[in-house]
């Protein structure tokens, strides 16, 4: 597709369940980012991939959260033992190059997010 | 740690008029990037405009322009000739020159009245 695709668009689950959220970035984009946006807040950084490796996972709130990008394209955000406080919109973004590169354009292209509701 | 503050939870403007959204930030760095993103109800964040801190000239993109005051750590967005399609949440964001994290403010909801 032409843009960043995220599935599912909406997910309702019960407390304690396991959830996977998928992100399909723009073809050829090497950098991939996950952000979490709680109600009434701006997005908060979770994790950044450059290729297959997690270059920065400092935003993951605890060890219930994990993300992978095994082939350097599609990424999956995994949440174990979900809690009501995990309810949020999870946004994925990709860029052609690392935005951290000096003077790199690094423009991020965002998907429409996955809204997670934990009952 | 860097922070971004948007003190206007909501703003409104009449169609064809001009509106300014405020943003301040806190950092000890001298080299960084600033952004304004638009988030319509579709939830997709769309880049409106960006500013490199080393550039003194204010960025402009068609009807959108910024007033970047580095010493005051202020980065406001001016929307001229407002259109109904400009109605959305607007987020100010900061990025260090040597990282890939964007730090967002809490957003300003812009309403445009006909």
Interface residues (C-beta under 8 A of the other chain):
Chain A: X3 X31 X33 X35 X40 X41 X42 X43 X44 X45 X48 X55 X56 X59 X89 X91 X93 X98 X99 X100 X102 X103 X106 X107 X108 X110 X111 X112 X113 X115
Chain B: X4 X42 X43 X44 X45 X46 X47 X50 X52 X91 X93 X95 X96 X97 X98 X99 X100 X101 X102 X103 X104 X105 X106 X107
